[in-house]
Amino acid sequence: MNDIVLFAGTTEGRLLCEALRGKNVTLHVSVATEYGEELIEEAENIKVRHGRKNTEEIAAMIRETGAVLVIDATHPYAAEATKSLQSACEETGTRYLRVLRAEDHENTENCVFADDTNAAVNYLNSTDGNILLTVGSKELPLYTAVSDFKSRVFARILPMAPAVEAAASLGFSGKNLICMQGPFTEELNIAMMRMLDIRYLVTKDTGAPGGFSDKIRAAAACGAKAVVIRRPLSEDGVSVDECLKLLSGQFGFQYHRKKEITILGLGAGNRGSMTEEAVNACENAELIVGAKRITDSLQSFGKPSANAVLSKEIESIIRESSARRIVVAMSGDSGFYSGTKSLLPLISDLEPVILPGISSLQYLSAKTGISWDDALLVSAHGRHCNYVLKVRNHKKVIALVGGEDGAKKFISDLCEYGLSDVTVTVAENLSYENERLTRGTAEGLREKEFDSLSILLIENPRAQLYTSHGRDDEDFIRTEVPMTKQEVRSVTLSKLKLRPGDICWDVGAGTGSVSIEMAECCEDGVVYAIEQKEDACRLIEENMRHLGVPNVTVVFGKAPESLLDLPAPDRVFIGGSSGSLLEIISAALSKNPSCRIVLNTVTVETFSEAFEAIEKMKLQNVEIISINVSRARKLGRYHLMTAQNPVSILSFEGGGNGDE
């Protein structure tokens, strides 16, 4: 026989019913009220009845059902019910199992503890000020002993007709009788207490399901005392999870406690900026996971925490933890430069719920009154970001920054690359008491110190997105150093087929004209300008600052030796080889066998050497073109076309296997 009698009417009782639905046990559920019966859905193996029972009636129910086990999941303060259950089990020789609700003693320094209701009433009679009762309706008669109770005491009870009528008959009426169904959040408790000018809140230690922590925090926020009535019994028992494990072993069914994972955006960081959904998730959590600064900010929830930043580490904690309800807290919004993106694929089988947060950019926009719908959104926090080029090209940029000198370096780089006159708003510690917004030009803010984690709004009215390649030759600072001319440069860049995040080499960079335009096309990538002449290296750096292009790294040295320590390239331009063309191509392909290479030559010898390399290395997608450019020059009142040296442009790709 697999019959079990369950005395429920609590959160724990409902959890047990749900977990045992469809299992090979017959569950006879008893609840005290019709309302409790409505909350539990019957099933083929679950029968529900209501009505309060004494010891004899409980014993009769046990005999009637033939139950082999009685589970006591009654309220922690239902002491008489528990005693009756224990007596009935002893009388019938039936096994008794108590399911306990964990106590919640978070932040109780503002509490006064009373052993029972009479002790609480005695304490309240020594005080002045309004009182909010959150202990239910059953014990209301005892609170009529509080002096001036009809004006001082506000009773919050369930909106059930018998309870309301009984309370009214005792003298609780009008605004002093609050009929509401929970749950009650901390914010709702605070609003109610402030509206009623409550100085004392009376509660029981009902644990998380009863909203105990919310009440205690609300009382502290309102400067009120919390009067806590201790639990009437000191009991031994098991948790819901432990109970189900015992039952699965005894009755031979599979029990896998599904984890409830919530990934939430914490918002700007302060608890006050969290959404109500996020607050509720934290209140119901058994474990909160996140970076230390995040879990520290959530300590007020009084929950166990685990610190991790990397997605793999967070996944391990989730899978190894015995906690069922786990919250992973991310800063900002879960969909805006959040770790959610990398974590989600790792735990998709757990079907996590994702909750949004109020991102720092939304908060900043509200604080400044400046819209963000037309802004470029970037993050320079823990990732590569060519923010200088983005500011140069866009009228409004909002950037997340981090690191020891995050905001300061950002502003300094703007000044270094010709953007000292842009307007910068630096927002620090948004939503906290030490929140600060500083606004000025980049030059004016250059020497100021800012918090490592800040968000910047940069406004550049003269921004002009450069959408084509082939800059005018006059854009570049010129010396005697050779430069690839505009028309040839334009075709060369098109043959390179550049992408935004490419890693590029420019071998024999000269003035840096190709390097700089490659960098403008690859604004999220890096261009390595390799040059063996010192004066040319200095000229490249001058042109970088002159044109505001920071994502070029100048490498002084001769190829191929200077290529050995460079990262693998996606694209390679060879403007000068000094007789080492074969070795340069080989060095590039050894790093990335699939990279794309473009080379320019004006001599027959270099062309011959290039063709030899193409044949020997079995290079792919080979294209050879010749450009003949003529420029007009004025002669008197006529214009004559003057031919430039013809340039051969060869483009090809490796075979993808590195074989020569």
C-alpha angles and dihedrals in degrees: 000000000000100000118141129183112213122191103203138150091139137090089259091053092051091049090053092049092051093047093048095046108124094005122129094265130091110229120203105193123198123192129176101231142035087242090058090050091054091057094060119069114217121230138180089277098032123076120179130200131171136213136092113270135201125214095276093049092049091050090050091052091051092052092044094053097037088228118185093195137032117203116200108206095154124138117290088243096048090098096154092051091051092049090050092050092050092049093048092050091049090049094050097036092240125152113254124206123185119208110204133204113225115248117244113212099163117149096349097154088104092053134101111207122214125190093220144346094279090055090050091051091050090052093048090052088062091057141069127219139059122312130209114205115205097167100101130250104285096083098036093112090067091055092060084080089071109105113257089001093162091064103024103042123073113190120204111199140157115280094248119136098230092048093047093048092048092049092048091051089056092055101265105130145131115018090349091068114068114187109193140141116227163232093127116196124211089254093052091048091050093049092049094046093049093047091052096037091236117191098174129038117195117205144150125238092259095157125223096320089057094048094245096153092048090056094047093049092045091053091050091048090053095045090246131136120245113220106204121195109213121235110270097227136044101219142182118217148116138271123251090259093049090048092054092048090053092049093048089054094046098043099032104238129135115255122187114169104219113224119234107217121189122186108196138181108233093204121218089342108260115107089234090065094054120107119247090248090055092049091050091049091053092046092054096041124114091196134018117204127193147098113319095251088054097047089045089057090052097051091108088075089065094223129143111259140198124201122225137137106181116081093230091054092049091050091052092051092049094049096042098043120099089214115110102196107053127175120201106199119205125186117249118355122345090232102044116079088320133153086236089087094064097033098052098069090051095056102027090119088064090058097226122203113234120210122192124230134206100265122221091246090058090048091048092049091053092047095049098034089231118131120235099199091096097040128105107238117213139162125216091172110116094337141080113267128167091214095161092063091044092053090046091053102040132058094217127028128174112197134186110213134186143164130083095301099018103141095028094053091045091055093042091053091051089056093044092056100046102273100107093125098058117111115248128191113194116198117195130186094357114204093014129105091255093052111148135183118195122186132187145100119308089248092051093051097040097103098039124108121234138183114275092239108054140138121227131205111200121190119194111176093183095053114136121182109227101218103173136053126230103078118199111271087234090065089075129073105246135207132152089293110115117255133195105243124240100257095045091043091053094054091043092054092049091052091052090063092211124203128203097255101036124138106223139189123207106192113198093014099182109180090357095246093135092039092054095047091046088053092050090054092045098045093160093044136066131246120207110207107202114198132161098201118082096210090053091051090053090048092053090053091049091052091048091057093038093055098032098243111141102167095085119100114201114218115194112208147073123285136269092023093053091053097064097086097040122106118258110282128229092194131022129192118192111198096159131014106172091218095309100098096127092050093047093052090046091051092052094048092047088059095043118006090195100049121129118238131195123183133183124208136176097182130079091223094057091044089053091048091050093050090050090053092050091053097042097046095040091232120194137232092017117188125177123188135167124216123203112188124187124189126203118241125186119246110181106303092340135080120222124195111236116199121228123211110287112249126209114212116198122188128182144143135228120258092245097245103074094235118143 
